Amino acid sequence: MRSEETAISSARNETREAHETYGTRLHSRRDFLTKSAIAGLSILPLAHLAGCRENSTEPPASAYSSNDVAILATGYTTEVQASNTYVAAAGLNLLVEPFLSIALQFKADHDAHAAAFFGLYNSAKASSDPTLTAPATNLLTAFPPKSSLPLTSETNVLIYALGLEILAAQVYATLAGGSLATSAGFTSFAKVLKLDANLRISSTNLSLISAATDIAACDMQHAIALRAAVVLFKAQSSATYILINGQPTGGTTLTDPATFPKYFGSSVTAQNPQDYITLA
């Protein structure tokens, strides 16, 4: 009985202390936003991002056309560069937790994609096809951030990553035969990497189509998490309302167009990487 009373007393003390410190903690919007709303974002990497692990059965090498082999080589190179881009972003020392950990999880996903492409390429390539080597470059040169969004703040780093992930999702969906074949993102990607803009995975290579579709879904999940982070940071910097006990406190309303930048996203801009990165 005494142990129960002690536990109840301890719980009451903890609750009282939490209430006493709550008001103080709200003075830091960054602390409030990252420790509450962003906690939900952490579910994505902790759940290993459904769609970020390839489970399809590897087809025999004979199922790959020369185009499929070229796609595997390009996919490997691009995924390594995507991983290197997250390393470069982390090296700017602008990302704080939990965004840094999330970015590193996304890097790990791109590493896994690269490894999958590497294995498939080596099993499918002809003797005349070159040996794959990991590039040391990243995607910042091929797809630089827009001049209006330089990588000088945490928010802009997140916006740039958002653009790249949307572009990647478009590219893989298009390669798998999706309806984004004429998207500016894929056309630019093909131009920068000197690919045939009509390049597609063979319609009979169902395993590779499935893998590309899975990766497209993974990259879009990355984009969803990044877009949510951008919304929170822009809300913070725009001094927008934060709801406390259901009531707004301070700032201006989110429904005011002047405080609702277009990269918050809409049915149109949310799918256009050109809003975030420079496309050739």
Stockholm file with secondary structure:
# STOCKHOLM 1.0

chainA/1-280         MRSEETAISSARNETREAHETYGTRLHSRRDFLTKSAIAGLSILPLAHLAGCRENSTEPPASAYSSNDVAILATGYTTEVQASNTYVAAAGLNLLVEPFLSIALQFKADHDAHAAAFFGLYNSAKASSDPTLTAPATNLLTAFPPKSSLPLTSETNVLIYALGLEILAAQVYATLAGGSLATSAGFTSFAKVLKLDANLRISSTNLSLISAATDIAACDMQHAIALRAAVVLFKAQSSATYILINGQPTGGTTLTDPATFPKYFGSSVTAQNPQDYITLA
#=GR chainA/1-280 SS CHHHHHHHHHHHHHHHHHHHHHHHHTTCHHHHHHHTHHHHHTHHHHTTCTTSSCCCCCCCGGGCCHHHHHHHHHHHHHHHHHHHHHHHHHTTTCCCTTHHHHHHHHHHHHHHHHHHHHHHHHHHCCTTSCCCCCCSCCSTTTSCBCTTSCSSSHHHHHHHHHHHHHHHHHHHHHHTTCSCTTCHHHHHHHHHTTCCTTCCCCTTCHHHHHHHHHHHHHHHHHHHHHHHHHHHHHHHHTTBCEEETTEEESSBCTTCGGGSCGGGCCTTGGGCGGGTBCCC
#=GC SS_cons         CHHHHHHHHHHHHHHHHHHHHHHHHTTCHHHHHHHTHHHHHTHHHHTTCTTSSCCCCCCCGGGCCHHHHHHHHHHHHHHHHHHHHHHHHHTTTCCCTTHHHHHHHHHHHHHHHHHHHHHHHHHHCCTTSCCCCCCSCCSTTTSCBCTTSCSSSHHHHHHHHHHHHHHHHHHHHHHTTCSCTTCHHHHHHHHHTTCCTTCCCCTTCHHHHHHHHHHHHHHHHHHHHHHHHHHHHHHHHTTBCEEETTEEESSBCTTCGGGSCGGGCCTTGGGCGGGTBCCC
//
